[in-house]
Amino acid sequence: MFTGIIESIGTLARIDDLGGGRRLTIEADFASELRVDESVSINGACQTVVEVTDTTFSVVSIEETLRKTTFGALEEGAPVNLERALEAGARFDGHFVQGHVDATGTVTRVEQEATDWLYDVTFDARFAAFLIPVGSVALDGISLTVARLEGTTLTVAIIPHTYEHTTVHTWTEGTPVNLEFDMIGKYVVRALTQQDDAPDPDALARQWLER
């Protein structure tokens, strides 16, 4: 379990092709504190540490991970958001983030205002029911608030601290990002829909009001 509060920006130092999967080696300032089998969120995807040195740690990203995340497009030298797993009893500053990426989205607009940056991100329509205005969403592992929601486009407002201490400052139009929708919302939608039915946000709202 994670919170979406990014701990550090690491660097993808090496990629090894495994004939389908990829072994990723990450330079991180907390690498020496890790142990094998520990979980680390890399750009929002929970990965298992398989090797540790004083300055790096390695993970194996399997085919399923590459299909559902942006990891297949990562190149050596890329910056990545890092967060270690939540410790019991620690402060909970973001929201419930599992590190289970649901899908990828695409940055379609960047606008700088006086004190923030606005980013529009498009996503697949089948995930629309998992989002609400001013609800939570994780983008590349960052816990963010949905400032606006219009159809299949969500907007987030980025404060200067987040801009400077995550990979957000590298995002431009066309940048793919990992999306994880709010875990509680996903369970609610699942409970209110028939198996294999695509969730309809309007129908869910009517059903809730009727109850």
Secondary structure, DSSP 8 states (H G I E B T S, - for coil): -B-S---EEEEEEEEEE-SSSEEEEEE-TTGGG--TT-EEEETTEEEEEEEE-SSEEEEEE-HHHHHHSSGGG--TT-EEEEEE---TTS---S--B-S---EEEEEEEEEE-SS-EEEEEE--GGGGGG--TT-EEEETTEEEEEEEEETTEEEEEE-HHHHHHSGGGG--TT-EEEEEE-HHHHHHHHHHS-TT----HHHHHHHHHH-
